[in-house]
Amino acid sequence: MATVSVSAVPVEGLWTIDEVSAFLQIPTATLYQWRHRRVGPPAFKVGRHLRYDPAAVRAWLASAEV
């Protein structure tokens, strides 16, 4: 039987749309519009819920033209 090692590095949990909204200081409706137009930070569905990878949100924000 093979052993599997688990990294000791803590993994940051996924963000909800409300958490992304608070982080970016924008309404959740804006995030829904961006997702519909495919211009916002990448999100994926877990069941019926949208989830965001915090690292991907930060990378999107860093690459966004201001």
trRosetta pair geometry for C-beta under 8 A, 3 or more apart (Angstrom, degrees):
i j d omega theta_ij theta_ji phi_ij phi_ji
7 11 7.9 92 79 -51 118 100
12 54 5.2 -62 122 38 138 138
12 55 7.4 136 55 -35 131 90
13 54 8.0 69 78 -18 45 121
14 46 7.5 112 92 -19 164 145
14 51 4.1 15 158 -177 138 118
14 52 6.4 143 -172 62 83 39
14 53 6.4 -50 -118 -88 82 48
14 54 7.5 -167 -133 -23 34 81
15 19 4.0 -131 -162 89 97 127
15 20 5.1 116 127 -52 132 83
15 23 7.2 -31 -150 -11 156 139
15 51 6.8 137 67 -164 45 64
15 52 4.4 -33 65 65 101 98
15 53 7.7 -174 18 -76 91 2
15 54 5.5 107 -27 -72 116 82
15 57 6.7 -18 36 -17 146 150
16 19 4.9 100 50 5 72 101
16 20 7.3 -137 95 -1 40 86
16 49 7.2 -51 -128 177 90 118
16 50 7.4 96 -159 84 55 76
16 51 6.8 -42 -97 -109 44 63
16 52 7.7 -40 59 19 2 93
17 20 5.7 -53 -147 39 36 110
17 21 6.1 43 151 -24 65 106
17 28 5.3 76 141 -141 111 107
17 31 5.6 170 -157 100 100 150
17 32 7.6 37 -157 -58 145 81
17 43 7.6 27 -87 -129 89 149
17 50 5.0 55 -54 77 109 121
17 52 7.4 113 -85 -17 49 114
18 21 5.4 -51 -146 35 31 117
18 22 6.5 31 154 -17 64 104
18 28 6.4 -28 -89 -82 57 126
19 22 5.8 -52 -148 37 32 109
19 23 6.3 34 152 -21 65 107
19 52 7.6 -153 79 49 102 116
20 23 5.5 -53 -144 37 33 113
20 24 6.1 12 163 0 68 111
20 31 6.1 102 101 -109 122 149
20 41 6.8 -146 -155 57 135 138
20 43 8.0 -78 -28 -88 167 116
20 52 4.9 66 -67 23 132 159
20 57 5.9 -143 -125 -119 104 148
21 24 6.4 -66 -140 50 23 95
21 25 7.9 86 162 -90 53 9
21 26 6.0 -111 -146 75 67 63
21 27 6.5 -15 -149 178 119 16
21 28 4.6 -48 -77 -73 148 70
21 30 7.8 129 -120 52 92 97
21 31 6.0 -97 -77 -18 88 135
22 25 7.1 20 -171 -77 30 50
23 57 6.7 59 99 140 149 144
24 31 7.8 133 50 -73 143 107
24 57 7.6 -115 -53 -178 109 117
24 61 7.2 -155 -104 -94 98 123
26 30 4.6 -75 156 61 117 146
26 31 6.9 132 99 -43 113 84
27 30 4.9 109 65 -5 79 97
27 31 7.7 -143 105 1 52 82
28 31 5.4 -51 -158 35 46 114
28 32 6.5 47 146 -19 72 101
29 32 5.6 -52 -150 36 36 113
29 33 6.4 37 151 -19 66 104
30 33 5.6 -53 -148 37 33 112
30 34 6.2 34 153 -19 66 105
30 40 7.9 132 138 -90 78 137
31 34 5.6 -51 -144 37 32 112
31 35 6.3 34 155 -21 64 104
31 40 5.9 134 -141 -171 59 168
31 43 7.8 82 174 -41 108 148
32 35 5.7 -52 -148 34 30 111
32 36 6.4 32 152 -20 63 105
33 36 5.6 -55 -150 36 32 112
33 37 6.2 13 157 -1 67 111
34 37 5.9 -67 -143 51 29 99
34 38 7.8 -165 162 7 57 3
34 39 5.0 -102 -153 70 80 81
34 40 2.8 77 136 -38 134 117
34 41 7.7 44 124 18 140 56
35 38 7.2 27 -173 -79 31 42
35 40 5.8 -49 -57 44 57 124
35 43 5.9 -39 -108 39 122 129
35 50 7.3 -74 -95 -124 162 146
37 40 7.8 90 65 -13 89 86
40 43 7.5 8 99 -13 110 108
40 60 7.4 55 164 164 49 151
41 52 6.1 48 114 -143 123 125
41 56 6.2 126 -177 125 101 89
41 57 4.5 32 -162 -115 160 66
41 60 4.0 179 -107 50 83 162
41 61 7.2 -14 -78 -42 120 76
42 52 7.4 137 91 -134 55 79
42 53 7.3 -2 86 31 101 101
42 56 5.1 -68 54 161 105 138
42 60 6.9 -180 1 -62 75 134
43 50 4.8 7 169 -169 134 105
43 51 6.7 150 -162 71 82 34
43 52 5.1 -47 -105 -83 84 80
44 50 7.4 144 77 -149 24 61
44 51 6.1 -31 69 62 72 85
45 48 7.1 -33 -167 -147 110 12
45 49 6.7 138 -154 73 67 36
45 50 6.1 -45 -96 -93 62 52
45 51 7.4 121 -129 15 16 83
46 49 5.4 -28 66 70 81 92
46 50 8.0 113 20 -139 76 7
46 51 4.9 28 -2 -7 116 131
52 56 6.7 -137 -177 71 78 108
52 57 5.2 52 160 -55 126 118
53 56 4.0 70 74 8 105 112
53 57 6.9 -179 85 -13 53 81
54 57 5.6 -52 -146 34 34 112
54 58 6.4 32 156 -16 67 105
55 58 5.8 -54 -148 39 31 110
55 59 6.2 31 152 -19 65 107
56 59 5.6 -51 -142 38 32 112
56 60 6.2 37 155 -21 64 104
57 60 5.7 -53 -148 36 29 112
57 61 6.4 30 152 -19 63 107
58 61 5.6 -54 -148 37 31 113
58 62 6.3 32 154 -20 65 107
59 62 5.7 -54 -146 37 31 112
59 63 6.3 17 158 -8 65 111
60 63 6.1 -68 -146 45 27 101
60 64 6.3 45 153 -46 65 99
61 64 5.6 -38 -146 7 31 119
